[in-house]
Amino acid sequence: MAAAAMNYFLRTPRPRLNYACRFANNLAACPPGPRGEDLVAHGDTDVRMESTLPALRALAGIKEGAAVDKGLFNRIMSYIGKNHLSETLYASACAADLPPETKITSIWTTAWTV
């Protein structure tokens, strides 16, 4: 089961989008952002993927994915702002009434990075 799940974990974070993850693979239900990323996934799904991927790789005995591990980790660390809190795009909280470039403090992502 772990080996089968690795397909999702290794293919969902996309290197061309700085290892952006997807919250859902049904993007018709959650429109992608301007560059093709799933804005809801910023911070939240990134953290869930990064915290699960290394353990799942070890469980499955799969060596592939070290670049994905590193890419996700670096992405998550890039969210940390000057105030030491993780700041993600507004859409990660589904706050549709804010301008797209608005950053918010993500409690979930901040909790993982401290």
Jmol script that loads the backbone (N, CA, C; Angstrom):
load data "model"
ATOM      1  N   MET A   1       0.828  -1.183   0.000  1.00  0.00           N
ATOM      2  CA  MET A   1       0.000   0.000   0.000  1.00  0.00           C
ATOM      3  C   MET A   1       0.883   1.261   0.000  1.00  0.00           C
ATOM      4  N   ALA A   2       1.955   1.239   0.781  1.00  0.00           N
ATOM      5  CA  ALA A   2       2.848   2.392   0.837  1.00  0.00           C
ATOM      6  C   ALA A   2       3.497   2.631  -0.523  1.00  0.00           C
ATOM      7  N   ALA A   3       3.891   1.561  -1.188  1.00  0.00           N
ATOM      8  CA  ALA A   3       4.518   1.707  -2.499  1.00  0.00           C
ATOM      9  C   ALA A   3       3.544   2.306  -3.503  1.00  0.00           C
ATOM     10  N   ALA A   4       2.278   1.900  -3.453  1.00  0.00           N
ATOM     11  CA  ALA A   4       1.269   2.444  -4.369  1.00  0.00           C
ATOM     12  C   ALA A   4       1.025   3.924  -4.080  1.00  0.00           C
ATOM     13  N   ALA A   5       1.022   4.314  -2.820  1.00  0.00           N
ATOM     14  CA  ALA A   5       0.787   5.705  -2.445  1.00  0.00           C
ATOM     15  C   ALA A   5       1.940   6.604  -2.886  1.00  0.00           C
ATOM     16  N   MET A   6       3.116   6.034  -3.057  1.00  0.00           N
ATOM     17  CA  MET A   6       4.276   6.834  -3.449  1.00  0.00           C
ATOM     18  C   MET A   6       4.083   7.503  -4.809  1.00  0.00           C
ATOM     19  N   ASN A   7       3.299   6.890  -5.688  1.00  0.00           N
ATOM     20  CA  ASN A   7       3.037   7.518  -6.984  1.00  0.00           C
ATOM     21  C   ASN A   7       2.425   8.900  -6.777  1.00  0.00           C
ATOM     22  N   TYR A   8       1.452   8.989  -5.893  1.00  0.00           N
ATOM     23  CA  TYR A   8       0.807  10.272  -5.600  1.00  0.00           C
ATOM     24  C   TYR A   8       1.799  11.230  -4.932  1.00  0.00           C
ATOM     25  N   PHE A   9       2.510  10.744  -3.951  1.00  0.00           N
ATOM     26  CA  PHE A   9       3.418  11.608  -3.194  1.00  0.00           C
ATOM     27  C   PHE A   9       4.593  12.116  -4.025  1.00  0.00           C
ATOM     28  N   LEU A  10       5.050  11.319  -4.961  1.00  0.00           N
ATOM     29  CA  LEU A  10       6.197  11.737  -5.774  1.00  0.00           C
ATOM     30  C   LEU A  10       5.791  12.557  -6.994  1.00  0.00           C
ATOM     31  N   ARG A  11       4.560  12.417  -7.455  1.00  0.00           N
ATOM     32  CA  ARG A  11       4.134  13.106  -8.679  1.00  0.00           C
ATOM     33  C   ARG A  11       3.288  14.355  -8.418  1.00  0.00           C
ATOM     34  N   THR A  12       2.765  14.512  -7.219  1.00  0.00           N
ATOM     35  CA  THR A  12       1.909  15.664  -6.930  1.00  0.00           C
ATOM     36  C   THR A  12       2.710  16.956  -6.777  1.00  0.00           C
ATOM     37  N   PRO A  13       3.793  17.006  -5.986  1.00  0.00           N
ATOM     38  CA  PRO A  13       4.595  18.238  -5.919  1.00  0.00           C
ATOM     39  C   PRO A  13       5.313  18.430  -7.260  1.00  0.00           C
ATOM     40  N   ARG A  14       5.101  19.571  -7.898  1.00  0.00           N
ATOM     41  CA  ARG A  14       5.637  19.774  -9.236  1.00  0.00           C
ATOM     42  C   ARG A  14       6.864  20.686  -9.227  1.00  0.00           C
ATOM     43  N   PRO A  15       8.021  20.163  -9.622  1.00  0.00           N
ATOM     44  CA  PRO A  15       9.255  20.955  -9.629  1.00  0.00           C
ATOM     45  C   PRO A  15       9.133  22.256 -10.419  1.00  0.00           C
ATOM     46  N   ARG A  16       8.404  22.259 -11.530  1.00  0.00           N
ATOM     47  CA  ARG A  16       8.290  23.472 -12.360  1.00  0.00           C
ATOM     48  C   ARG A  16       7.541  24.588 -11.643  1.00  0.00           C
ATOM     49  N   LEU A  17       6.810  24.252 -10.581  1.00  0.00           N
ATOM     50  CA  LEU A  17       6.091  25.247  -9.780  1.00  0.00           C
ATOM     51  C   LEU A  17       6.666  25.318  -8.370  1.00  0.00           C
ATOM     52  N   ASN A  18       7.992  25.148  -8.250  1.00  0.00           N
ATOM     53  CA  ASN A  18       8.656  25.198  -6.951  1.00  0.00           C
ATOM     54  C   ASN A  18       8.077  24.166  -5.985  1.00  0.00           C
ATOM     55  N   TYR A  19       7.805  22.986  -6.498  1.00  0.00           N
ATOM     56  CA  TYR A  19       7.266  21.867  -5.729  1.00  0.00           C
ATOM     57  C   TYR A  19       5.903  22.168  -5.103  1.00  0.00           C
ATOM     58  N   ALA A  20       5.118  22.975  -5.795  1.00  0.00           N
ATOM     59  CA  ALA A  20       3.752  23.243  -5.334  1.00  0.00           C
ATOM     60  C   ALA A  20       2.950  21.956  -5.359  1.00  0.00           C
ATOM     61  N   CYS A  21       2.210  21.731  -4.293  1.00  0.00           N
ATOM     62  CA  CYS A  21       1.357  20.546  -4.194  1.00  0.00           C
ATOM     63  C   CYS A  21      -0.036  20.876  -4.702  1.00  0.00           C
ATOM     64  N   ARG A  22      -0.858  19.861  -4.755  1.00  0.00           N
ATOM     65  CA  ARG A  22      -2.268  20.039  -5.093  1.00  0.00           C
ATOM     66  C   ARG A  22      -3.099  19.573  -3.909  1.00  0.00           C
ATOM     67  N   PHE A  23      -4.116  20.333  -3.592  1.00  0.00           N
ATOM     68  CA  PHE A  23      -5.044  19.911  -2.553  1.00  0.00           C
ATOM     69  C   PHE A  23      -5.927  18.809  -3.093  1.00  0.00           C
ATOM     70  N   ALA A  24      -6.325  18.942  -4.337  1.00  0.00           N
ATOM     71  CA  ALA A  24      -7.181  17.950  -4.977  1.00  0.00           C
ATOM     72  C   ALA A  24      -6.699  17.736  -6.399  1.00  0.00           C
ATOM     73  N   ASN A  25      -6.844  16.544  -6.884  1.00  0.00           N
ATOM     74  CA  ASN A  25      -6.480  16.277  -8.263  1.00  0.00           C
ATOM     75  C   ASN A  25      -7.649  16.519  -9.205  1.00  0.00           C
ATOM     76  N   ASN A  26      -8.789  16.917  -8.658  1.00  0.00           N
ATOM     77  CA  ASN A  26      -9.946  17.281  -9.464  1.00  0.00           C
ATOM     78  C   ASN A  26      -9.976  18.802  -9.548  1.00  0.00           C
ATOM     79  N   LEU A  27      -9.141  19.360 -10.403  1.00  0.00           N
ATOM     80  CA  LEU A  27      -9.022  20.810 -10.449  1.00  0.00           C
ATOM     81  C   LEU A  27     -10.243  21.492 -11.050  1.00  0.00           C
ATOM     82  N   ALA A  28     -11.179  20.715 -11.599  1.00  0.00           N
ATOM     83  CA  ALA A  28     -12.419  21.323 -12.077  1.00  0.00           C
ATOM     84  C   ALA A  28     -13.248  21.810 -10.888  1.00  0.00           C
ATOM     85  N   ALA A  29     -13.079  21.150  -9.731  1.00  0.00           N
ATOM     86  CA  ALA A  29     -13.817  21.532  -8.527  1.00  0.00           C
ATOM     87  C   ALA A  29     -13.092  22.630  -7.758  1.00  0.00           C
ATOM     88  N   CYS A  30     -11.822  22.803  -8.027  1.00  0.00           N
ATOM     89  CA  CYS A  30     -11.026  23.821  -7.337  1.00  0.00           C
ATOM     90  C   CYS A  30     -10.147  24.479  -8.384  1.00  0.00           C
ATOM     91  N   PRO A  31     -10.597  25.550  -9.012  1.00  0.00           N
ATOM     92  CA  PRO A  31      -9.840  26.113 -10.140  1.00  0.00           C
ATOM     93  C   PRO A  31      -8.389  26.420  -9.778  1.00  0.00           C
ATOM     94  N   PRO A  32      -7.474  26.076 -10.682  1.00  0.00           N
ATOM     95  CA  PRO A  32      -6.062  26.352 -10.432  1.00  0.00           C
ATOM     96  C   PRO A  32      -5.771  27.839 -10.500  1.00  0.00           C
ATOM     97  N   GLY A  33      -4.650  28.205  -9.922  1.00  0.00           N
ATOM     98  CA  GLY A  33      -4.218  29.598  -9.928  1.00  0.00           C
ATOM     99  C   GLY A  33      -3.691  30.000 -11.293  1.00  0.00           C
ATOM    100  N   PRO A  34      -3.257  31.229 -11.401  1.00  0.00           N
ATOM    101  CA  PRO A  34      -2.805  31.766 -12.692  1.00  0.00           C
ATOM    102  C   PRO A  34      -1.665  30.980 -13.334  1.00  0.00           C
ATOM    103  N   ARG A  35      -0.791  30.404 -12.535  1.00  0.00           N
ATOM    104  CA  ARG A  35       0.342  29.648 -13.093  1.00  0.00           C
ATOM    105  C   ARG A  35       0.051  28.162 -13.149  1.00  0.00           C
ATOM    106  N   GLY A  36      -1.143  27.739 -12.764  1.00  0.00           N
ATOM    107  CA  GLY A  36      -1.497  26.332 -12.788  1.00  0.00           C
ATOM    108  C   GLY A  36      -1.425  25.665 -11.430  1.00  0.00           C
ATOM    109  N   GLU A  37      -1.058  26.420 -10.396  1.00  0.00           N
ATOM    110  CA  GLU A  37      -0.992  25.796  -9.078  1.00  0.00           C
ATOM    111  C   GLU A  37      -2.351  25.830  -8.387  1.00  0.00           C
ATOM    112  N   ASP A  38      -2.519  24.946  -7.440  1.00  0.00           N
ATOM    113  CA  ASP A  38      -3.733  24.871  -6.645  1.00  0.00           C
ATOM    114  C   ASP A  38      -3.516  25.779  -5.436  1.00  0.00           C
ATOM    115  N   LEU A  39      -4.100  26.960  -5.448  1.00  0.00           N
ATOM    116  CA  LEU A  39      -3.825  27.955  -4.414  1.00  0.00           C
ATOM    117  C   LEU A  39      -4.240  27.514  -3.019  1.00  0.00           C
ATOM    118  N   VAL A  40      -5.228  26.645  -2.920  1.00  0.00           N
ATOM    119  CA  VAL A  40      -5.678  26.169  -1.615  1.00  0.00           C
ATOM    120  C   VAL A  40      -4.590  25.347  -0.927  1.00  0.00           C
ATOM    121  N   ALA A  41      -3.710  24.753  -1.714  1.00  0.00           N
ATOM    122  CA  ALA A  41      -2.692  23.862  -1.163  1.00  0.00           C
ATOM    123  C   ALA A  41      -1.514  24.584  -0.525  1.00  0.00           C
ATOM    124  N   HIS A  42      -1.366  25.887  -0.763  1.00  0.00           N
ATOM    125  CA  HIS A  42      -0.201  26.605  -0.233  1.00  0.00           C
ATOM    126  C   HIS A  42      -0.118  26.462   1.282  1.00  0.00           C
ATOM    127  N   GLY A  43       0.984  25.935   1.736  1.00  0.00           N
ATOM    128  CA  GLY A  43       1.206  25.784   3.173  1.00  0.00           C
ATOM    129  C   GLY A  43       0.603  24.511   3.722  1.00  0.00           C
ATOM    130  N   ASP A  44      -0.687  24.399   3.713  1.00  0.00           N
ATOM    131  CA  ASP A  44      -1.380  23.278   4.337  1.00  0.00           C
ATOM    132  C   ASP A  44      -1.015  21.938   3.712  1.00  0.00           C
ATOM    133  N   THR A  45      -1.290  21.770   2.435  1.00  0.00           N
ATOM    134  CA  THR A  45      -0.999  20.497   1.782  1.00  0.00           C
ATOM    135  C   THR A  45       0.501  20.284   1.666  1.00  0.00           C
ATOM    136  N   ASP A  46       1.251  21.361   1.461  1.00  0.00           N
ATOM    137  CA  ASP A  46       2.710  21.242   1.414  1.00  0.00           C
ATOM    138  C   ASP A  46       3.237  20.579   2.687  1.00  0.00           C
ATOM    139  N   VAL A  47       2.762  21.054   3.825  1.00  0.00           N
ATOM    140  CA  VAL A  47       3.205  20.525   5.118  1.00  0.00           C
ATOM    141  C   VAL A  47       2.774  19.072   5.294  1.00  0.00           C
ATOM    142  N   ARG A  48       1.554  18.768   4.931  1.00  0.00           N
ATOM    143  CA  ARG A  48       1.076  17.387   5.055  1.00  0.00           C
ATOM    144  C   ARG A  48       1.902  16.432   4.193  1.00  0.00           C
ATOM    145  N   MET A  49       2.209  16.866   2.981  1.00  0.00           N
ATOM    146  CA  MET A  49       3.004  16.025   2.086  1.00  0.00           C
ATOM    147  C   MET A  49       4.425  15.853   2.619  1.00  0.00           C
ATOM    148  N   GLU A  50       5.046  16.938   3.033  1.00  0.00           N
ATOM    149  CA  GLU A  50       6.436  16.871   3.491  1.00  0.00           C
ATOM    150  C   GLU A  50       6.574  16.081   4.775  1.00  0.00           C
ATOM    151  N   SER A  51       5.578  16.134   5.622  1.00  0.00           N
ATOM    152  CA  SER A  51       5.676  15.388   6.874  1.00  0.00           C
ATOM    153  C   SER A  51       5.404  13.899   6.688  1.00  0.00           C
ATOM    154  N   THR A  52       4.751  13.532   5.605  1.00  0.00           N
ATOM    155  CA  THR A  52       4.412  12.127   5.350  1.00  0.00           C
ATOM    156  C   THR A  52       5.391  11.453   4.401  1.00  0.00           C
ATOM    157  N   LEU A  53       5.872  12.186   3.415  1.00  0.00           N
ATOM    158  CA  LEU A  53       6.691  11.600   2.352  1.00  0.00           C
ATOM    159  C   LEU A  53       7.922  10.839   2.849  1.00  0.00           C
ATOM    160  N   PRO A  54       8.767  11.395   3.719  1.00  0.00           N
ATOM    161  CA  PRO A  54       9.955  10.636   4.142  1.00  0.00           C
ATOM    162  C   PRO A  54       9.611   9.325   4.855  1.00  0.00           C
ATOM    163  N   ALA A  55       8.600   9.344   5.710  1.00  0.00           N
ATOM    164  CA  ALA A  55       8.215   8.127   6.426  1.00  0.00           C
ATOM    165  C   ALA A  55       7.648   7.087   5.466  1.00  0.00           C
ATOM    166  N   LEU A  56       6.856   7.531   4.520  1.00  0.00           N
ATOM    167  CA  LEU A  56       6.268   6.613   3.554  1.00  0.00           C
ATOM    168  C   LEU A  56       7.349   6.016   2.653  1.00  0.00           C
ATOM    169  N   ARG A  57       8.315   6.837   2.259  1.00  0.00           N
ATOM    170  CA  ARG A  57       9.426   6.327   1.452  1.00  0.00           C
ATOM    171  C   ARG A  57      10.183   5.242   2.218  1.00  0.00           C
ATOM    172  N   ALA A  58      10.447   5.488   3.489  1.00  0.00           N
ATOM    173  CA  ALA A  58      11.173   4.509   4.304  1.00  0.00           C
ATOM    174  C   ALA A  58      10.356   3.221   4.452  1.00  0.00           C
ATOM    175  N   LEU A  59       9.076   3.359   4.707  1.00  0.00           N
ATOM    176  CA  LEU A  59       8.189   2.203   4.882  1.00  0.00           C
ATOM    177  C   LEU A  59       8.142   1.352   3.622  1.00  0.00           C
ATOM    178  N   ALA A  60       8.102   2.013   2.462  1.00  0.00           N
ATOM    179  CA  ALA A  60       8.017   1.305   1.187  1.00  0.00           C
ATOM    180  C   ALA A  60       9.380   0.853   0.686  1.00  0.00           C
ATOM    181  N   GLY A  61      10.455   1.333   1.321  1.00  0.00           N
ATOM    182  CA  GLY A  61      11.796   0.973   0.878  1.00  0.00           C
ATOM    183  C   GLY A  61      12.157   1.587  -0.467  1.00  0.00           C
ATOM    184  N   ILE A  62      11.610   2.751  -0.747  1.00  0.00           N
ATOM    185  CA  ILE A  62      11.838   3.421  -2.030  1.00  0.00           C
ATOM    186  C   ILE A  62      12.871   4.531  -1.849  1.00  0.00           C
ATOM    187  N   LYS A  63      13.901   4.523  -2.675  1.00  0.00           N
ATOM    188  CA  LYS A  63      14.955   5.541  -2.596  1.00  0.00           C
ATOM    189  C   LYS A  63      14.590   6.799  -3.387  1.00  0.00           C
ATOM    190  N   GLU A  64      13.777   6.635  -4.433  1.00  0.00           N
ATOM    191  CA  GLU A  64      13.372   7.759  -5.277  1.00  0.00           C
ATOM    192  C   GLU A  64      12.638   8.816  -4.455  1.00  0.00           C
ATOM    193  N   GLY A  65      12.852  10.065  -4.784  1.00  0.00           N
ATOM    194  CA  GLY A  65      12.089  11.137  -4.149  1.00  0.00           C
ATOM    195  C   GLY A  65      12.869  12.087  -3.278  1.00  0.00           C
ATOM    196  N   ALA A  66      14.180  11.926  -3.186  1.00  0.00           N
ATOM    197  CA  ALA A  66      14.968  12.824  -2.338  1.00  0.00           C
ATOM    198  C   ALA A  66      14.854  14.271  -2.821  1.00  0.00           C
ATOM    199  N   ALA A  67      14.793  14.484  -4.127  1.00  0.00           N
ATOM    200  CA  ALA A  67      14.663  15.842  -4.660  1.00  0.00           C
ATOM    201  C   ALA A  67      13.315  16.442  -4.291  1.00  0.00           C
ATOM    202  N   VAL A  68      12.276  15.610  -4.277  1.00  0.00           N
ATOM    203  CA  VAL A  68      10.945  16.081  -3.888  1.00  0.00           C
ATOM    204  C   VAL A  68      10.941  16.443  -2.405  1.00  0.00           C
ATOM    205  N   ASP A  69      11.549  15.591  -1.576  1.00  0.00           N
ATOM    206  CA  ASP A  69      11.664  15.898  -0.137  1.00  0.00           C
ATOM    207  C   ASP A  69      12.314  17.266   0.065  1.00  0.00           C
ATOM    208  N   LYS A  70      13.446  17.458  -0.591  1.00  0.00           N
ATOM    209  CA  LYS A  70      14.193  18.707  -0.425  1.00  0.00           C
ATOM    210  C   LYS A  70      13.416  19.900  -0.979  1.00  0.00           C
ATOM    211  N   GLY A  71      12.799  19.719  -2.143  1.00  0.00           N
ATOM    212  CA  GLY A  71      12.023  20.798  -2.747  1.00  0.00           C
ATOM    213  C   GLY A  71      10.853  21.234  -1.882  1.00  0.00           C
ATOM    214  N   LEU A  72      10.135  20.266  -1.327  1.00  0.00           N
ATOM    215  CA  LEU A  72       9.017  20.597  -0.443  1.00  0.00           C
ATOM    216  C   LEU A  72       9.494  21.293   0.822  1.00  0.00           C
ATOM    217  N   PHE A  73      10.566  20.789   1.403  1.00  0.00           N
ATOM    218  CA  PHE A  73      11.102  21.401   2.616  1.00  0.00           C
ATOM    219  C   PHE A  73      11.484  22.859   2.347  1.00  0.00           C
ATOM    220  N   ASN A  74      12.204  23.090   1.257  1.00  0.00           N
ATOM    221  CA  ASN A  74      12.616  24.461   0.919  1.00  0.00           C
ATOM    222  C   ASN A  74      11.408  25.355   0.659  1.00  0.00           C
ATOM    223  N   ARG A  75      10.387  24.825   0.011  1.00  0.00           N
ATOM    224  CA  ARG A  75       9.163  25.594  -0.244  1.00  0.00           C
ATOM    225  C   ARG A  75       8.524  26.021   1.076  1.00  0.00           C
ATOM    226  N   ILE A  76       8.411  25.092   1.998  1.00  0.00           N
ATOM    227  CA  ILE A  76       7.788  25.385   3.295  1.00  0.00           C
ATOM    228  C   ILE A  76       8.606  26.420   4.063  1.00  0.00           C
ATOM    229  N   MET A  77       9.914  26.298   4.032  1.00  0.00           N
ATOM    230  CA  MET A  77      10.758  27.265   4.720  1.00  0.00           C
ATOM    231  C   MET A  77      10.648  28.662   4.091  1.00  0.00           C
ATOM    232  N   SER A  78      10.333  28.716   2.808  1.00  0.00           N
ATOM    233  CA  SER A  78      10.210  30.018   2.136  1.00  0.00           C
ATOM    234  C   SER A  78       8.963  30.781   2.592  1.00  0.00           C
ATOM    235  N   TYR A  79       8.036  30.115   3.220  1.00  0.00           N
ATOM    236  CA  TYR A  79       6.834  30.784   3.734  1.00  0.00           C
ATOM    237  C   TYR A  79       7.122  31.615   4.991  1.00  0.00           C
ATOM    238  N   ILE A  80       8.217  31.328   5.679  1.00  0.00           N
ATOM    239  CA  ILE A  80       8.494  31.999   6.939  1.00  0.00           C
ATOM    240  C   ILE A  80       8.832  33.466   6.678  1.00  0.00           C
ATOM    241  N   GLY A  81       8.063  34.349   7.309  1.00  0.00           N
ATOM    242  CA  GLY A  81       8.240  35.788   7.124  1.00  0.00           C
ATOM    243  C   GLY A  81       9.152  36.397   8.175  1.00  0.00           C
ATOM    244  N   LYS A  82       9.306  37.715   8.113  1.00  0.00           N
ATOM    245  CA  LYS A  82      10.166  38.435   9.046  1.00  0.00           C
ATOM    246  C   LYS A  82       9.706  38.293  10.488  1.00  0.00           C
ATOM    247  N   ASN A  83       8.420  38.048  10.671  1.00  0.00           N
ATOM    248  CA  ASN A  83       7.873  37.897  12.018  1.00  0.00           C
ATOM    249  C   ASN A  83       7.977  36.446  12.514  1.00  0.00           C
ATOM    250  N   HIS A  84       8.650  35.588  11.741  1.00  0.00           N
ATOM    251  CA  HIS A  84       8.869  34.170  12.061  1.00  0.00           C
ATOM    252  C   HIS A  84       7.602  33.334  11.977  1.00  0.00           C
ATOM    253  N   LEU A  85       6.559  33.882  11.382  1.00  0.00           N
ATOM    254  CA  LEU A  85       5.325  33.145  11.143  1.00  0.00           C
ATOM    255  C   LEU A  85       5.270  32.777   9.663  1.00  0.00           C
ATOM    256  N   SER A  86       4.603  31.693   9.351  1.00  0.00           N
ATOM    257  CA  SER A  86       4.490  31.278   7.953  1.00  0.00           C
ATOM    258  C   SER A  86       3.356  32.033   7.281  1.00  0.00           C
ATOM    259  N   GLU A  87       3.690  32.656   6.176  1.00  0.00           N
ATOM    260  CA  GLU A  87       2.717  33.457   5.434  1.00  0.00           C
ATOM    261  C   GLU A  87       2.456  32.797   4.090  1.00  0.00           C
ATOM    262  N   THR A  88       1.190  32.492   3.833  1.00  0.00           N
ATOM    263  CA  THR A  88       0.805  31.840   2.590  1.00  0.00           C
ATOM    264  C   THR A  88      -0.213  32.704   1.856  1.00  0.00           C
ATOM    265  N   LEU A  89      -0.518  32.313   0.640  1.00  0.00           N
ATOM    266  CA  LEU A  89      -1.499  33.052  -0.135  1.00  0.00           C
ATOM    267  C   LEU A  89      -2.884  32.922   0.497  1.00  0.00           C
ATOM    268  N   TYR A  90      -3.687  33.948   0.325  1.00  0.00           N
ATOM    269  CA  TYR A  90      -5.022  34.007   0.920  1.00  0.00           C
ATOM    270  C   TYR A  90      -5.867  32.781   0.605  1.00  0.00           C
ATOM    271  N   ALA A  91      -5.715  32.223  -0.583  1.00  0.00           N
ATOM    272  CA  ALA A  91      -6.590  31.138  -1.011  1.00  0.00           C
ATOM    273  C   ALA A  91      -6.440  29.892  -0.148  1.00  0.00           C
ATOM    274  N   SER A  92      -5.313  29.763   0.557  1.00  0.00           N
ATOM    275  CA  SER A  92      -5.142  28.588   1.411  1.00  0.00           C
ATOM    276  C   SER A  92      -6.169  28.570   2.531  1.00  0.00           C
ATOM    277  N   ALA A  93      -6.774  29.710   2.806  1.00  0.00           N
ATOM    278  CA  ALA A  93      -7.839  29.791   3.809  1.00  0.00           C
ATOM    279  C   ALA A  93      -9.197  30.013   3.146  1.00  0.00           C
ATOM    280  N   CYS A  94      -9.224  29.882   1.822  1.00  0.00           N
ATOM    281  CA  CYS A  94     -10.459  30.082   1.053  1.00  0.00           C
ATOM    282  C   CYS A  94     -11.087  31.442   1.330  1.00  0.00           C
ATOM    283  N   ALA A  95     -10.273  32.456   1.456  1.00  0.00           N
ATOM    284  CA  ALA A  95     -10.751  33.813   1.724  1.00  0.00           C
ATOM    285  C   ALA A  95     -10.917  34.546   0.401  1.00  0.00           C
ATOM    286  N   ALA A  96     -11.988  34.249  -0.286  1.00  0.00           N
ATOM    287  CA  ALA A  96     -12.207  34.759  -1.642  1.00  0.00           C
ATOM    288  C   ALA A  96     -12.416  36.267  -1.707  1.00  0.00           C
ATOM    289  N   ASP A  97     -12.651  36.916  -0.588  1.00  0.00           N
ATOM    290  CA  ASP A  97     -12.920  38.348  -0.609  1.00  0.00           C
ATOM    291  C   ASP A  97     -11.647  39.194  -0.538  1.00  0.00           C
ATOM    292  N   LEU A  98     -10.481  38.572  -0.566  1.00  0.00           N
ATOM    293  CA  LEU A  98      -9.211  39.294  -0.518  1.00  0.00           C
ATOM    294  C   LEU A  98      -8.550  39.297  -1.901  1.00  0.00           C
ATOM    295  N   PRO A  99      -7.727  40.299  -2.193  1.00  0.00           N
ATOM    296  CA  PRO A  99      -6.988  40.303  -3.460  1.00  0.00           C
ATOM    297  C   PRO A  99      -6.065  39.081  -3.544  1.00  0.00           C
ATOM    298  N   PRO A 100      -5.844  38.530  -4.743  1.00  0.00           N
ATOM    299  CA  PRO A 100      -5.061  37.295  -4.907  1.00  0.00           C
ATOM    300  C   PRO A 100      -3.656  37.341  -4.329  1.00  0.00           C
ATOM    301  N   GLU A 101      -3.018  38.505  -4.335  1.00  0.00           N
ATOM    302  CA  GLU A 101      -1.634  38.580  -3.851  1.00  0.00           C
ATOM    303  C   GLU A 101      -1.537  38.694  -2.331  1.00  0.00           C
ATOM    304  N   THR A 102      -2.669  38.783  -1.660  1.00  0.00           N
ATOM    305  CA  THR A 102      -2.685  38.929  -0.203  1.00  0.00           C
ATOM    306  C   THR A 102      -2.097  37.704   0.469  1.00  0.00           C
ATOM    307  N   LYS A 103      -1.216  37.949   1.416  1.00  0.00           N
ATOM    308  CA  LYS A 103      -0.649  36.854   2.209  1.00  0.00           C
ATOM    309  C   LYS A 103      -1.309  36.876   3.585  1.00  0.00           C
ATOM    310  N   ILE A 104      -1.505  35.691   4.135  1.00  0.00           N
ATOM    311  CA  ILE A 104      -2.089  35.558   5.465  1.00  0.00           C
ATOM    312  C   ILE A 104      -1.158  34.694   6.313  1.00  0.00           C
ATOM    313  N   THR A 105      -1.255  34.827   7.609  1.00  0.00           N
ATOM    314  CA  THR A 105      -0.491  33.943   8.491  1.00  0.00           C
ATOM    315  C   THR A 105      -1.230  32.621   8.568  1.00  0.00           C
ATOM    316  N   SER A 106      -0.531  31.565   8.229  1.00  0.00           N
ATOM    317  CA  SER A 106      -1.105  30.227   8.262  1.00  0.00           C
ATOM    318  C   SER A 106      -0.729  29.568   9.591  1.00  0.00           C
ATOM    319  N   ILE A 107      -1.708  29.365  10.429  1.00  0.00           N
ATOM    320  CA  ILE A 107      -1.457  28.745  11.735  1.00  0.00           C
ATOM    321  C   ILE A 107      -0.932  27.329  11.563  1.00  0.00           C
ATOM    322  N   TRP A 108      -1.542  26.580  10.644  1.00  0.00           N
ATOM    323  CA  TRP A 108      -1.140  25.186  10.434  1.00  0.00           C
ATOM    324  C   TRP A 108       0.311  25.109   9.976  1.00  0.00           C
ATOM    325  N   THR A 109       0.698  25.931   9.001  1.00  0.00           N
ATOM    326  CA  THR A 109       2.062  25.889   8.476  1.00  0.00           C
ATOM    327  C   THR A 109       3.047  26.420   9.507  1.00  0.00           C
ATOM    328  N   THR A 110       2.675  27.466  10.225  1.00  0.00           N
ATOM    329  CA  THR A 110       3.537  28.001  11.269  1.00  0.00           C
ATOM    330  C   THR A 110       3.788  26.952  12.354  1.00  0.00           C
ATOM    331  N   ALA A 111       2.762  26.219  12.744  1.00  0.00           N
ATOM    332  CA  ALA A 111       2.925  25.195  13.781  1.00  0.00           C
ATOM    333  C   ALA A 111       3.925  24.129  13.343  1.00  0.00           C
ATOM    334  N   TRP A 112       3.954  23.811  12.061  1.00  0.00           N
ATOM    335  CA  TRP A 112       4.887  22.815  11.581  1.00  0.00           C
ATOM    336  C   TRP A 112       6.307  23.338  11.545  1.00  0.00           C
ATOM    337  N   THR A 113       6.485  24.641  11.279  1.00  0.00           N
ATOM    338  CA  THR A 113       7.832  25.176  11.104  1.00  0.00           C
ATOM    339  C   THR A 113       8.512  25.603  12.394  1.00  0.00           C
ATOM    340  N   VAL A 114       7.788  25.670  13.490  1.00  0.00           N
ATOM    341  CA  VAL A 114       8.421  26.102  14.749  1.00  0.00           C
ATOM    342  C   VAL A 114       8.902  24.932  15.565  1.00  0.00           C
TER     343      VAL A 114
END
end "model"
wireframe off; spacefill off
backbone 0.3
color backbone group
